[in-house]
Amino acid sequence: MRPLDEKETSAVFEKLFKFVGNNLKNVVENPSHEGPDANPGRYCFRLHKNKIFYASESLVKRATNVARPSLVSLGTCIGKYTHGGSFHLTVQALNLLAAYAKHKVWLKPQSEMSFLYGNHVLKSAVDRLTENIAPGDGVVVFSISDVPLGFGVAAKSTQDCRKLDPNGIVVLHQADVGEYLRMEDEL
């Protein structure tokens, strides 16, 4: 477990910025009330093997007492580096993204299962969406009762979505909570 170097930090921040925008400052400066200290600490990012973890400084200090081969996880795993060196957010980052999301899409109840099986979001599935979404922006997908279901990338802008036919793709799927069942061995 080690702090991220400059290249890794920029890759993680670029990916997070795509979803949370200027709220990235809130993610980084989020106070942590864990640990024995009276003063709240901060959260930090740590690399262990090929995974990026978001954990409080207090937890990181306590984890240094555990041998590296024995350490399995620390805090919240928000993403991982592939063998090719690119960074991908994982479904475990959903709570962090949902709390600070800049762009949101709410699905109709009959369309939630389709998204949870790993399919893209179609125009006919969208109940409502936030304004000013541009193609390529990160989007967090919610149920109509504001439960975060997953996240993806906008395929069309908000204005284009209004003119789109019902079978047109609005959000390209990246991760959803159904992965906890579909890929439980890998997570």
Buried (B, 14 or more C-beta within 10 A) or exposed (E): BEEBEEEBBEBBBEBBBBBBBEBBEEBBEBEBEBBEEEEBBEBBBBBBEEBBBBBBBBBBEBBEEEEEEEBEEBBBBBBBBEEEEEBEBBBBBBEBBBBBBBBBBBBEEEBBEBBBEBBBBBBBBBEEBBEEBEEEBBBBBBBEEEEBBBBBBBBBBBEBBEEBEEEBBBBBBBBBBBBEEEEEEEE
